[in-house]
Amino acid sequence: MPRDQFHTFAVEWAEGRIDWFVDGRRFWATTDDDWFTAAVDKSTDPNAPFNEDFYLMLNFAVGGIWPEGANEEGVDGSAFPSEFLIDYVRVYQCEDDVETGRACMLAD
């Protein structure tokens, strides 16, 4: 099972785009055109939220409405107790394109 192995997770954040990876394979991408929130008026702030500072949060949250809505059973109680092991965290900045970061992103 995936939970029985270590994995490498990555996030590439650049101007107007964020990509998420697991073990080197992109599994999700979003652009500023995909992003929406009631808190920000895109007509007055078209680059939101990509023009704001981001921070890294490593989270072992369990529950909420997602598991219950994704399957019939909700959270499997037999998976507990459990632990969240992190070997290391690295943060890089794109030296080839410090302003936008797009030069370092993988091709579409």
HELIX and SHEET records of a PDB file:
HELIX    1   1 PRO A    2  ASP A    4  5                                   3    
HELIX    2   2 ILE A   65  ALA A   70  1                                   6    
HELIX    3   3 GLY A   77  ALA A   79  5                                   3    
HELIX    4   4 ARG A  102  CYS A  104  5                                   3    
SHEET    1   A 3 PHE A   9  ALA A  14  0                                        
SHEET    2   A 3 ARG A  17  VAL A  22 -1                                        
SHEET    3   A 3 ARG A  25  THR A  31 -1                                        
END                                                                             
